[in-house]
Amino acid sequence: MLKTISRRAFLRLSAFSFFSAIMGKFSLAGAAPAAEDIFYPRQIITTDPATSRVIMWQSRNYHNSCEIVLKTSSGEEKIQKANCHALEDDGEKIFIYQVRLENLQPSLQYTYQILQDGVKTAWYPLNTTGLSSIKVIIFPDSQCSDGYVTWHNVAASAFEANPDTRLFINMGDLVDNGEAAYQWRQWFDAISDYMPGRTFIPVMGNHETYDLNWKCRLPKAYLGYFTVPENGSSKFNGYYYSFDCGPVHFCVLNTQFEEIDPIQSGLILEQLQWLENDIKESAQPWKVILMHKDIINYDSNEPLADIDIVGRTFMPYFDQLNIDLVFTAHQHTYRRHGHIFNFSPSDHGPVYIDTGVAGNCRYNVPRTKRFDKIMLPQPETDNYLTFEATMSTLTVKCFLPDGKLMDSFVATNNKQ
């Protein structure tokens, strides 16, 4: 029987799991043969994934010679040297390597290989996106207290059911504790078979800002593991970003201003100004927002009080900028809120979808009277979404890990 737990109980369980895992985690301090020192190859989203890509991996030790070999379908090869930065966190030090590949051609299949001090990996696929259509897998919060077994099972089910889908999103709270190195290893281990050949689109959640004492800190590990597109910020580079993918302009926003602001102020004001300029400069027919925290206050069913601080902050901008679709997470429940405009249900304005849960942390979340058009049966199991876009339509589907379709939504572009 599925058992739901409170957030407080889940945090206690996770803390226990952390201390239990201390004795079993492997050390990154000792030397290792180069053949055993290439971990978690991954593709990271760029401003234009039709023509560029960032390849990252990590090692226990520093290596002098690290390169990517990129091969075209005709067999032509190009070699590019990697940059390296050290990540020191949770008492450990690792080395993270990255290569930015430019001047790729849209809708083509390449392969790449990592060379590190003479050691070679397998050849991995690299598919550039098309210009007129895309398909993406969306995963809600993946934080776990079970060694990320649940996260592995949900992700494996989604990837195996959608073998040709080469982009995926994780909507924040990737791990339960952002400083716990063993949790990042478990998160990566769970999907290590799938990351080298797919492009990852990360969203920062509030749990990425927690230290081992469950106090807020800057998201050091998250920023080290994922080099996302530049946003021009001197204080918050990597916290939020945007990119074009097919006919969609995506804005990945940061909803952690309550956690971050006491440590480093200015995130929300800077981000709102950036958002306005970023959207106005985009020519893509669709505008989609990805952000971790939802806009609904489930502690209240009273009109106006049922919109939380994140909604109060961002929704007027979404109305003004003609955003089409807003994906959120955080509540660990799938809810299609429908169109909301001026803080009220509407027949126009952005469509809001709270994406659900992809880990083993599940809450009992009441239904709101005004906004929850579709919700999954309670208590919920895990789920994932697919998102498809053409020049004229957006299609969102919600699936259980066994492949059962639970919700489907289609939007038609009336702006052309």
Secondary structure, 3 states (H helix, E strand, C coil): CCCCCCHHHHHHHHHHHHHHHHCCCCCCCCCCCHHHCCEEEEEECCCCCCCCEEEEEEECCCCCCEEEEEECCCCCEEEEECEEEEEEECCEEEEEEEEEECCCCCCCEEEEEEEECCEECCCEEEECCCCCCEEEEEECECCCCCCCHHHHHHHHHHHHHCCCCCEEEECCCCCCCCCCHHHHHHHHHHHCCCHHHCEEEECCCHHHHECCCCCECCCHHHHHHCCCCCCCCCCCECCEEEEEECCEEEEECCCCHHHHCCCCCCHHHHHHHHHHHHHHCCCCCEEEEEEEECCECCCCCCCCCCECHHHHHHHHHHHHCCCCEEEEECCCCEEEEEEEECCEECCCCCEEEEECECCCCCCCCCCCCCCCCEECCCCCCCCEEEEEECCCEEEEEEECCCCCEEEEEEEECCCC
